[in-house]
Amino acid sequence: MNRSSKAAAAALTAAGILAGGWAAAGPASAVDGAAPPPRERVLWGSVTIPPGRDGIVEASGLSAPALGFGSSLTLTAPTGAEVTGVPLTTAGYRGEVAADGRTAAYTATSVESPWQTGTFLFVLAVPADAVPGARLDGCVLRLADAEGAERASGGCQVTVGLPSPVLSRPESGVPLGYRPTASGTAYPGAQVTVSDQDGNEVCVDTAGADGAWSCAPGRDLPAGANRLQATATMNGVSASSEQIQISVGSPSAEASPVPLR
């Protein structure tokens, strides 16, 4: 089948990217919940990761006095998740993940203005049994000098997302009638909405315990080329499938009576 994605896939997984705004440590910081006011924002950001998947936490743009050799940036994983990687390969930094997966850190191995440029990546893994829409508390970011004194701190809000649904029918390139049945799989219990290329709702269903869903349009689709896409929604989070190119209303798609012999 010829499918096209509505948006480019993210690195590693379909997980979102977190961009943290850094400032010198102040009197208050937000580890969880809503974003703090700009004057209080320190190492704060948010990321959404589906159950059983990995996502990248990306911190960048420190606007504090330069720290020297031996200073470190540490991320503590939120409750229920773990840090699985420190993929940054830029010279001047050494990354290491703790054996228990609770923390990971980058340490400066250069004396030339560490933390002032570049981005610092941490990979977080969310367990497969995490509930979509839940927020995992306790994600902490901490920047310390070589003596271990804290120079900036804060955290990230980690939300459990939804895996992308699969739209397996109708098939691309097959002439269709005006009300083709759509079906596929999605996270059990998620509401699945199928939309056309103009964003109009085509049909809706709820994924069963086995993840299967199926629905048919309640009205005729416009004749000609079109695109369908399924979007799953549950507990305030959503994810979309790849699009399917379809052709509606071709004469060959209409059933013809079989002549009697």
N, C-alpha and C positions, 0 to 999 in steps of 0.2 A: 504494500500500500504506500501511496505517496503522501506523506504527512509533512506539515511544516509547523514549526514551533512559533507561538505568538511572541515569545521573548527568549532571548539567549539563555542557555543553561548556565547556572552558577558554577564556579570552580568547586571541585570535589563532589558536591551534591547539589540538590535543588534548594539547599539551605540558604538563608539570607546572609548578607554581609553586614557586620556591625562596624560603624565608623565612630570612634570615640573622640570627643573633643577634650584636649588636655589643657589644664591650667595648673598653676601652683596650688598646693593644698591650702584650703581656706577654712573658715570656721564651721562649714557644713558641707556635706556631700550626700549624693543619692546613690544608694546601693541597689535598691529595688523601687518599684513603683514608677510614677510619672517622672518625666525629665525635670531636673531642678532648674530654677531660673538661670539665665546665662551667667550672672555674676557668681553663682555657686557651682557651676558645672565643673566637675573635676573627674577625668577619666570615666566619663559616663557614656552609655550607648545602649542599643537594644538589638536583639537578633531573634529570628524565629527559625526553629529547627524541627522537622517532622520526627515522629517516634522512630527509633532505630536508625537514625541517620546522624551524619556529622555536619557541622556548620563552622564557619570561620568567624572568629572575633578579630577585628582589625583595629588597632589603636595607632593613632598618628598625630602629628602636629603639636608636640610639647612646647608650651610657651613659658618655660621656667628657666632659671639660671642653669647653664650647662653643668652636668655632673660628669665626673671623671671615671678613670679606670676602676673596675670593680663595682660600679653602681649597677642596680638590677631592677627589672620590671617583672613583677610576679602576678599571675592570675590564679585566683582560687576558684575552683569550679562551683557552680550552684548545687544545692542539695539534689541528689538524684542523677546528676550528670558527672562526667569526668573529662579531664583534659587528655587528649590522645596524641597531640602533636604540636611541634613548634617549627613550622616549615620555612621560616625566614632563613635565607642563606647569605645575606649581606655580610661582607667582611667587617670585622670590628665587633661582632656580637656572637655569643655562644648560647644556644638554647638547650634546655634540658627539662624533661618531664619527670616528676616524682614517681617513684615506683607504684604508689597507690592511686595515681591518677587524680589526686585531689588538687595538686598545684602544678604549675609549670612556670619557668622563668627564663628571661633573657638576661645575660650578664654582659656588660660592656668590656671588651678586651682591647679597646683603643682609648687614648686620652684626648682625641680630637672631637670635642663637642658631641658626645653620645646623646642619643634621644632627640636631637634637634631636627633631624631629617629622616625621611623614610617612614615605613609602616611596620608594625610589629604584629605578627599573626599568631593566633592560638586556635587550635582545632578543638571544638567541644563535641562530645558524643552524648546524645539523649537516648535513654533506654527505650526498648521497643514497647514496653507496657505503659509508657507515659501517656497521659490523657490529653488529647488535643485541646488547646485553649488554656491549659494550665500554665501558670508562671512559676518558674523554678527560682526560689529565693537563694540568696547567699553568694552571688557572683561578685567577686571583689578584685579590683586592680590596685596594685600598690607599687609606687616607684620609690626606691631607697638609694641612698648614697653608699659608698664603699664601706662605711662604718655601720650600715644597717639603719640609719636614721631615716624616717619617712619624709619624703619631699613632695609627694603628691599621692592622692588616693581617690578611690571612688568605686564604681561598680558597673555592671551591665545587667539589663533586664532580659532574661532568657524566657521566651514563650515557646511552648510546644505547638508546632504547626500540624499541618495535614500532609500526608503523602499525596502526590498528584494523582487524580483519578485517571482511569484508562477508558478511552472511547474506542471500542473495538468494532462497533457497527453503527451506521452502514459503512461499507467498504468504499474507498476512493476508486474512481474510474468506472464504477458500475452504474448504469442508468437507473434512476430511481423513480418511483411514483411520487405523488404529491405529499404523502404522509408517511415517510419512511420511519421505521422503528429504530430507535437508538438504544444501545446497550453497552455495558462494560462492567468495570469493577471500580470500587472506591473503598475508603475506610468504612468499616461497618458502622451503620447508624448515621452516616453523613447524608445530608440532603444534596442531591445532584441536580443541577440545572443545566440543560442543554440550550445553547444560544446560537443564532446564526451570525453571519459576517457583520451585520449591522447592530449586533448586541440585543436583538429581539429574542425573547424567551420562546423556545420551541416546545419544550416539555420538561417535566420535573418528576423525580422519583427519589426514594430513600433507599440507600444501600442496605441490603439485608445482613444477617449475621455472617454470611459467607462472603460479603462484599459485593455480591452481584446486584445490578440495578438494570431497569429497562423501562422505556417510556416511548410514547408515540405522540406526534403533534395533534392538537385538537382542531387545527385548521390547516388548509393547504399551504405548503411552502411556495414561494414565488418560483416560476419556471426559470430554468437556466442555471448557470454556475453559482455556487454558494459555498460557504464554509461552515462547519459545525465545530463547536468546542464545548466540553463538559467542565463545569466548575463545581467542586465539592465544598460544602460549608458545614461547620460544626463548632459550637461553643465560641463563636466570634472569630474563628480563623478560617481561611479558605485556600484552595489550590486549584489550578486549572490544568486540563489535559492539553496535549498537542491538538492542533486543528486538523480536521479532515476536509479535503476538497471533495465536493460532491456536484453532481449534475442532476437537476430535478426536471421532471416533465418530459423526458425523451419518449417518443412514441414506443420504442422498444421496451420501455419499462412497464407499459400498461399491459395487463393480461388480455389475451385474445382467446375467443371461444375456440374450442377444438371441434373441427367439423366431424359430423357423424359419418360413418362408413356404411 
